[in-house]
Amino acid sequence: MSNSGSGATCQPAPSPTARALRLNALRAPNAAALRELLGRLPEPPWDVELADDDPALALVHGEGFESYARVAVMARPIAGLPRAPFVGGITIEEYRNEEAENFTALEAAAMEGLAAFAEMGQPTGYEQAEGFDVFLVARAAGDLCGFAQTMSPEGWINWLGVAPNMRRIGVGHLLVAETANRVREAGGTHLAATVQVDTPGQAFLAALGFRERGARRTQLIRRSA
């Protein structure tokens, strides 16, 4: 969507992180141009993700957008990914929609404390995402204890979580390793994810050799009145 008179532009789309209209590729030369562009959009909520050094960041703050997370893109080649440890009693399988109720409970526990999940709320839509690219779950004694949903062959990890009582024993590593196998089989060469800065998730990926790519980014939302 463009506003040729003012020079402000964006590409409205459903937001992946909030129940809002995501303003992708937002550009605005000044506050007046941004205000004029926003006036042409459907009513908020709106959200946007901007690089920390993007001049538009100050402009959207001035139009009532609130920061809710700082994120980084982390990536690594599939080749050389550390070998997953043996974790007794854990199996990795494809997700099935018939498990939606159990998945929703696991998701709430695994993603608690993450800003994007707080903005998204439930249902997230992942509970009905059987067969959507690579969607794997981990089980312990038959119960769901972790999940990973990834675009394939692009290797973009959209949603990854492990039950709090099952962390630090290798469940997340097993999920990433099997995800890597599936992406490699589809012709992909890398894995990547957007991760909230200074969270256990960022530390986990760093331990697997993921490194930050590009500038850190800020996610902001302007809520409905």
C-alpha positions, 0 to 999 in steps of 0.5 A: 500500500502506498501513499504517493502524495506523502512518500509513505508506504507499507505492505499490510498483511496478517501479523505472525505475532499479534492479532493485528494488521502487520505493516511490512516494509514500512517507510515514511519520510516524516511524521506527517506522511506516516500519519496520513498513511495510517489514516488510510488503513483499517482500524488498529490494532497494527503491528510492525517490526523495524531494525533498531537503526531504522529512522521510522522507529522514532516515528511509529513511537510518536504515533502511539505504537508501543515496543513489546519485544526486541528480536534477532535473526539467528541462522546456521548451516545444517552441515556441522550441526552438533549431533543430538544426544541420546535422550531415553524415552523421548520419541520425535514424531509428526504432529497430528491435529487430533492432539490439538487440546494437548498441544494447546496446553503444552504451547501455553506452558512452553511459550509462557513469558515470551512477548510475541506469545503474549501478544498473539494469545491462543489459539495461535493456529499451530494447533491445526497445522498438521502437515504444514511443512515440517511440524514435529513433536517430542513425546515422553511416555506418550505425552507431548513435551516439545514441538518444532514447526519449520518452513521447508526447504527454507529452514525457517523455524517458526515455532519451537518450544519444550515443556519447562519440566523437560528442558536441559536434557536434550529434547530441544536439540532432538527436535532441531536435529530431526528438523534439520534432517527433514529440511536437508532431505527437501533440499535446504541447506540452512536453519534460521529463526527469529528469537526474542533477545536475551531469552533462554531460546536465544541461548539455546540456539547459540549453543547449537551454533546459530549466530545473529544475522543483521541488525537486531529489530524491535517489534511494536504494536498500536492497540485498538482504542 
